[in-house]
Amino acid sequence: MSRLAARLAGLLLLMVAPLGLTLPAVAQVTASSPHAEGTILLERSASTPGDTFLGALRLKMAEGWHVYWINPGDSGLPPTAAWTSSPEVTAGAFQFPTPHAIPLATLMNYGYEGELVLPFEVKIAPEAAVGAPLTIGATFDYLICADICIPEAVTLSTRLPIAATLSSDDAASKIIAETLPSIPVALTGQAVVERSGDMFKVGVIDDSLASAVASAKSVRFFPYGAELLHAAPQVVRNGLDGVSVEVKANTMFAKPGENALSGIIGIETADGKMRGWEVQAAPGVVPASVTTTLFSAAAAASAEAAPMLPIDQLLVALGLAFLGGLVLNLMPCVLPVLTIKAASLVHAAHDPKELRAHGLAYLAGVVLCFAVIGAILVGLKAAGDTSAGLGFQLQYSWVTAIFALVMFAVGLNMLGVFEMGGSLMGVGGRLADRGGATGAFFTGLLAAFVGAPCVGPFMATAVGAAMTQPPPIVLGIFIMIGVGLAAPFVILSFTPAFARVLPKPGKWMITFKQALSFPMFLTALWLLWVLSAQAGADGVIWALGGAIALSFGIWLATRVGGSVAGRAVSTGVILAAFAVPVFGTISPPASAAAVVTASTWSPERIAELKAEGRVIFVDFTARWCVTCQVNKGAMHDAAVQKTFADLNVAFLEADWTNKDSVIFEELKRHGAGGVPLYLVYPASGGEPRKFDGLLSAGQIQQAVKEAAGSI
Amino acid sequence: MGISKRERIPMALGAVAAASITAGALMVSSANAAPPGKAAPSFKEVNTAGKEISLADFTGKTVVLEWTNNGCPFVQKHYNSKNMQNTQVAAAKDGVVWLSVISSKPGSQGHVTPEQADKLTADRGAKPMHVLLDPDGSMGRAYGAKTTPHMYIITPDGKVAYNGAIDSIQSNKVDDIPKATNYVAAALSNLKNGKAPDPAASVPYGCDVKY
């Protein structure tokens, strides 16, 4: 055996070494073979007698080349080590990371491409003398293959000082630590295997594995032995309790009646990391709870393999979505839009038929907008953008800019600067048009669009549930939010009694309409403020430039809009007005580094503060979330500030104005689909208390006092 | 809109999966095609002289099939050490037919012209009865040959008697040959003495066959 031979040679060297024939003198930590560069790494820069630690062989392979797992599959050989260390050093076997399946024509190999870090345990004998450095080294043999295979080797060694106290090699420790999660772990659950004819069905019942499989890109059983046909397709199923794999036996080696199987279940996580669970499957019956659904990477990507909600929970989620939509009517971000709605209702109130048409058109607009937002979110998620949440539309600075301009144009229209003559004024201008149904439809679109970011307290739960569900359910939940948002106006427009309460149309309506233009301008201002955080002062300047161009275009339209040429010119100017801020704000977003301050939230900061035993108050906020801004007032309340100071509360802010996957993950973890979310961590440790929706100063004080244990 | 597209993607993936499973099934059926005890797949391939050689030509004789690729380090291990040649000579003495098979596809490692194959045989002092050229891999797939070397022994009545490695130590080191059990020599000796090969199957090791 090659390993034996090399070991014997090594032993021989060690035996002759004390006789005055020294070992190769120069320690070679890194060496290259034609297709790989090998490095020996140790967690220690100095060790002690009796110490045990990890070392590793790191192989950086040339592109397209691979080395093999402990079971290479249909061809190949795993790397081996022939140790040449000092006698006081004992090195253990390689701890092989979870391999990749490498298909080769009709064959299958198991191995590694790119960079491989192969850890091994190192023990220093208790008799080792302090002060005398020891050699740790080996000739590492590896078969490295692309379409052809070449046996290569590197001879590496390093001198390790033996001291009274340990010191660690941080760089090497980091590299070794990074590979450890990919080393298969022992199964805490149990594994069984069923054999029927020439098929094996391995069932693994394990909670950590079950949840890992639910979001995995790929799942595979890697056998230690030759009982399986390596290249045969594996049918993977999973369920709440674990995973099962069906694969064809290699009847040359798995004789009938020989039914035990050992190997690892290897998975590739959504972010491309390999994880493994060591499986010793004894003959038994595979339970149904690990075979519920056929695993496919596509299913995992579209629904993150979350089990579909049972029908009763689904109905609850839909009900909550409706309630959430209803509550959205009271949210500060929707109120300005509702003033438009109010204005159009007053117009239509004299005609019950028109009123009903209004109501339905408004409903259609709201529902369509939510459905589109839902569909886009589903699409973004499928495309791998997991950081898209509710309100994502205002995370794009150009969308914010366009909306600011639309609001501005609506304001101008309501103020009476221009009347809607033709269709050239577009969406915004039509809003307050007496034309009715179309206007109501666009009002609905607008209300939903600006309302979506303000996640109501009920909606956080519903949206949280929605995002893990299959696309049709996601859409259903979004549509229900829309129905809820539209409900009050729809009900009003179908109630003839309501019309009688409203005053008769008259000259006062013009005044009313003009007065309502100011909430529109305020909304535009708010959007500019959001924009200032997204695209800086330049972005705001571009948007204001767009507003001037827009005014110019509207003015042109009112002067020369009668002729075809005039209409064309003014339309062109108006379109250009919208294009200006789009081009101006699509510059790269402000770097995230600018927002890092002492009070910035991060998971690490939370861990530190928890360790200090402090009460932590976290404000998950975004500039475009008006509820969040209202709540800021409560937080800045003098009494609240004093309570924070008295109780030494750590006050952190997680700003979600721009896309941020870390913050979004945290929101999801707490069941929230968006902001606001407030977390209050108790001083005694443990899970935080959650708040969302509108907060009062009293509530905050109460919560932090409870968390401090002072109530 | 978005929804219908989203539904189409899983469907397309499903179709791809179904196709690949079908392809896999075909592949698998050949991957395990020549287990010990089963009838050896028939074949008809040309030798380096351009003559068609088939399994039926050797009815009544023990036949050894050796998959080979002269560029493969595992093949070189057994030729540079003369282990393969010695096994061939011993087999020939007992009247065993030895066929070396090259299934490397054109352009891949080990693919040779008939002239090159003959030169290799002469240079290495190899003693196969024929070198069969299987550049389309049909014979290799029929037998499920995975590695070079991969060895098969066929009994005079056309059954597979041995399928697997040349010897017991999976390595590319010449030093290991004296320590290893030569499974092919052992199986031939057992067959000669009227006994079944033990083992009749082993995991072949080496380079992948360049299909």
Interface residues (C-beta under 8 A of the other chain):
Chain A: M1 S2 L4 A5 D74 S75 G76 L77 L104 A105 T106 L107 N109 L143 C145 D147 I148 C149 I150 P151 A226 L229 A231 A232 P233 K248 N250 T251 M252 F253 S296 A298 A299 S302 A375 I376 V378 G379 A382 P471 P472 L475
Chain B: M1 G2 I3 R6 E7 I9 P10 L13 G14 A17 S20 I21 G24 A25 M27 V28 S30 A31 N32 P35 P36 G71 C72 P73 F74 S108 Q109 R141 K146 T147 N163 I169 Q170 S171 N172 K173 D175 D176 K179 A201 V203 P204 Y205 G206 C207 D208 V209 K210 Y211
